[in-house]
Amino acid sequence: MAPSNLLLLGLFLSSLSLPHLTLFSYAKVFVVYMGSTDNEDPNEIVFRNHRILSSVHSGSFEDAQAAHLYSYKHGFKGFAAKLTQDQALQIAKMEGVVSVFENTKRTLHTTHSWDFIGLAEKETMEIPGFSTKNQVNVIIGFIDTGIWPESPSFRDTGMPPVPAGWKGICQSGEAFNSSNCNRKVIGARYYHSGYEAEEHSNLENQQEDENDDDPRKKVSFRSPRDSSGHGSHTASTAAGRFVENMSYKGLAGGGARGGAPMARIAVYKTCWDSGCYDADILAAFDDAVRDGVHIMSLSLGPDAPQGDYFSDAISIGSFHAVSRGITVVSSVGNEGTKGSATNLAPWLITVAASSTDREFTSKIVMGNGVKVKGESLSVHQMMAPARIISASIANRGYFTPYQSSYCLESSLNHTKTRGKVLLCRHAERSTESKLAKSEVVKAAGGVGMILIDETDKDVAIPFVIPAAIVGKRMGNRILSYIRNNMRNGTSRIFASNAKLGSQPAPRVASFSSKGPNALTPEILKPDIAAPGLNILAAWSPAVGKMNFNILSGTSMACPHVTGIVALIKAVNPTWSPSAIKSAIMTTATVFDKNGKPMRVNPDGRRGNAFDYGSGFVDPTAVLDPGLVYDTQPTDYKSFLCSIGYTEKLLRLITRDNSTCNNQAFSVPSSLNYPAILVPNLKSTFSVSRTLTNVKKHAKRTSYRAVVSTPHGIEVGVHPRRIAFTRYGQKVNFTVTFKISAPSQGYVFGYLQWKHRNSRVTTPLIVRAAPSNLGGVV
């Protein structure tokens, strides 16, 4: 079924779910997307939007204005408005409308890491053979929770004037005015209409107790100022200035900086206390395109499974940004399970999270002298051993022992808990707060906690009492000790410590969402992996009265790649977004720092492309990839045709004379992507790719193909050797896949083009179709 028909069907079915008497009567926010702007007058677009709205309000222009939230008129056309289901259905059928979808909430995907990756110290960030000084002309737009401009990470000491092409503004608001911007933070805007319409709360009416430091009771500044910390953290990770003494409550102390510390920052605050809404996100994209950003970074995304590309705000906004030469970097999500990857569009760079070689651990000493290591950010320490019990025997009232074993709120008996260390459990992949469990134990009089969590045991938590996380195997050993020493078993938990090089790294974080791509399986997602576990960066003192904090999530991995994109842009300012993505993907490594295959937490299995994409990012190799897979906007049109978009819908999106006839390719595997994925190989299948030479001042350069074949698949490459004589020269090659032996599920290999020490590596991912289907793809 065509995407437009699916959208209409979705609107219709959702309307049928309403009670009969209230059908079509309740208004909520919808986004109306109408494709590219085609250089139209923004005022004319706004007028047309109001005319459409008035047509579904019985001709009332006043009602149309009251319903209107945003008009999108710079990067693309459309608007956001309060509509009933009936009105949304009417507009969806109108000429020129691509899609109408509800204002869905997106979630945030929540330093030594740069040393671990391999960049130089302090701010020069010069890489042998390359000058990255031009990063002062690179502008990164962050769609997030805002910024804390007073942070030392955002000072502008020694920075030159703002780039001449910048058209953005510094929007005033609560506790924020134009003087809060400088030569580092050159622009700041905020968007709240979509949030307020859905949450039915006015930010101006919210009150805050200045003496209450509980982050869960904080409200957001009605301005670009960050009261969450997330936006300041991501911006400083990508582009923060060098800070001499950065630490988290004394932990992990030392100098820290972002990947591109001299790049400029523009802030687009769309995320509030409960999340980020589509209407606001699209408004931010629309302004960012006009303002003149070069890169956009979004550490947020939809819940899995993701919907159609043009019913998704991030996919829509990034499509039009990329078509204007803006590189967009996003996080893959934190659901951690197979097929849970989000931000799936091929024009996005989608980032998975990995560890570094730094861990934060607390020493636990049992009464029998056994020493245990647990993950923790707690700075609290027990001065002496205390009796240890299982939380299951401290159940209170109507709570069962099973319930109290998870240290749920109010589940613990104070008399049984007082003065003891509790062994608690955490449900696998639970969204329940681990920090809250330590608060529950503390409130019941406990003096310490050991938390069993197999899935995310490597994520350090700032517990409010001496506490640490251990895996299931160690947790069972501790439980056995408790059972054998019911009356006199003791434990002592020490404060957290930062330790380097204690385990193989990088490893893919357990929470990092995995492929395959649930929307278009021929497109690899994630694309790349970067540090996202226990990352130290700037923070908002509105939360916890801290200037710096340690966080984990693909939210933290995304800005690492954003910083690297800024360095590539500084060295190669004319490269397209797809060339930049290719350089990042084809130079990545699938080995850890010990030269062994990268593993995946928590079980240590060997990783594959669905865990880390092309591999772990290499910020120095990306500057000289030799060859790139370049993609033009016309290629994305062919891609849309290949996945079922009609010619009519395509023209609405692009606002040109695009046709699905005579397109460059007819199957999505043929998009010139830096990975080749064949999800349904029935016999044989051939796919072509084009490589572009980006080696400057090069004489004749010859590359030969080296293939690591996926199990049970025969791979042929033609030609086996390719040669280039000038910069920008393009060469085509073809890869043919043939089933040679039975295999189950996806199998993995790679194609490598080698020239001396240069490697251009392309993942090969294949899944053979069931043999009874027969035929050829």
Buried (B, 14 or more C-beta within 10 A) or exposed (E): EEBBEBBBEBBEEEBEEBEEEEBBEEBEBBBBBBBBBEEEEBEEBBEBBBEBBBBBBEEBEEBBEEBBBBBBBBBBBBBBBBBBBBBBBBBBEEEEBBBBBBBBBBBBBBBBBBBBBEBBEEBEBEBEEBEBEBBBBBBBBBBBBBBBBEBBBBBBEEBEEBBEEBEBBBBBBBEBEEEBBBBBBBBBBBBBBBBBBBBEBEBEEEEEEEEEEEBEEBBBBBBBBBBBBBBBBBBBBBBBBBBEEBBBBEBBBBBBBBBBBBBBBBBBBBBBBEBBBBBBBBBBBBBBBBBBBBBBBBBBBBBBEBBBBBBBBBBBBBBBBBBEEBBBBBBBBBBBEEBBBBBBBBBBBBBBBBBBBBBBBBBBBBBEEEEBBBBBBBBBBBEEBBBBBBBBBBBBEEBEEEBBBBBBEEBBBEEBBEEBBBBBBBEEEEEEBBBBBBBBBBBBBBBBBBBBBBBBBBBBBBBBBBBBBBBBEBBEBBBEBBEEBEEEBBBBBBBBBBBEEEEBBBBBBBBBBBBBBBBBBBBBBBBBBBBBBBBBBBBBBBBBEBBBBBBBBBBBBBBBBBBBBBBBBBBBEEBBBBBBBBBBBBBBBBEBBEEEEBBBBBEEEEBBBBBBBBBBBBBBBBBBBBBBBBBEBEBBBBBBBBBEBBEEBBBBBBBBEBEBEEBBBEBBBBBBBBBBBBBBBBBEBBBBBBBBBBBEEBEEBEBEBBBEBBEBBBBBBEEEEBEBEEEEBEBEBEBEBEBEEEBEEBBBBBBBBBBEEBBBBBBBBBBBBEEEEEEEB
